[in-house]
Amino acid sequence: MTNPRVVDRRALEAQVHLREQVLTHSQLIEAGVTLSTVCKRIRRTGPWQRLQPGVVLTHTGTPTRREQLLGALAYAGPDTLLTGLSALQAYGARALPAERHIHLLVPHQRRRQSRPGLVIERTRKPPGPRLRSGLPLAPPARAVVDACRLITRLDDVRALVADVVQTRLCTVDELAEAIAQAARQRSALGREALAEISAGVRSAAEAQVRSMFERHGVPQPLWNWSLWTLDGEHVATPDGYWKGIGAAMQIDSMTWHLSPSAYKRTQQRARALGTYGIPVLPIAPADAFGDELNFIRQVRAFLARYGEHEHPADLVVCPPDEGSGRRPS
């Protein structure tokens, strides 16, 4: 009769600590725990629980989000990256839909299947990982593209893309490169949001107004272009600016800006524009989206009223410079 395998408790405790209580069956077996013991311990009344097939959490409490992420990464295997909303949450992005699935990117040869709450995508060209708090993440631009392919509402995609650009998590050029390399399947919304961002749009509200103007043939303003004095002093960056008549528009709602401080800056912009005699059309999103035809009539009336107005000769207009705060050369 053979002796039962002796568990190296010190090695087991070290592994449990190192891997934050999330271990695969093979790691437990290496520490001397038999597979039959693992199966007993993850029973309903046992001291452990099953996170994913072949992955154990060595306590019975509700798994934390980090433990869920570690379990998913352990299940998917080496060289796996968090991507999509899972990665963007780790990067600190704010405009995230409420979806709580875990999104993983694995090498193409890896045979792992998606499961409830776990989305696994394969790639032939895995990007280099970015580590945040010990978690391997896809680069932000790739994570945005992967996230957008699973989001079904255009406004959610717009908000996400605007947020990562506004907060400088990634640049417009990086997004363009990532989406150019991505499969075209389920990428239409991301490509539309990228086109809007490339045109200067920096919020979901701006994107909706831009779409309204396009539907009704209203001249598009320059979106988020900056006004500077001839001496290089920044005056303001209105949401939209019709250079031909020297008139601006401003989306006037705290709901559609990043914070109360951003709303305060909106008011400061209006005052700065007023000092140069630039008329400003304030836009309340609730009114614009609630009665589109009336809103378009008001915009056309504004443009007609200032049709003879001119752009101030002592100001120059520069395209979006992705938040550098300096006049482009």
Buried (B, 14 or more C-beta within 10 A) or exposed (E): EEEEEEBBEEEBEEBBEEBBBBBBBEBBBBBBBEEEBBBEBBEEEBEBBBBBEBBBBBEBEEBEEBBBBBBBBBBBBEEBBBBBBBBBBBBEBBBBBEBEBBBBBBBEEBEBEEBEEBBBBBBEEBBEBBEEEEBBBBBBBBBBBBBBBBBEEBBBBBBBBBBBBBBEBBBBEBBBBBBEEBEEEEBEBBBBBBEBBBBBBBBBBBBBBBBBBEEBEBEEBBBBBBBBBEEEEBBBBBBBBBBBBBBBBBBBBEEBBBEEEEBEBBEEBBEBBEEBEBBBBEBBBEBBBEEBEEBBEBBBEBBEEBEEBEBBEEBBEBEBBEBEEEBEE
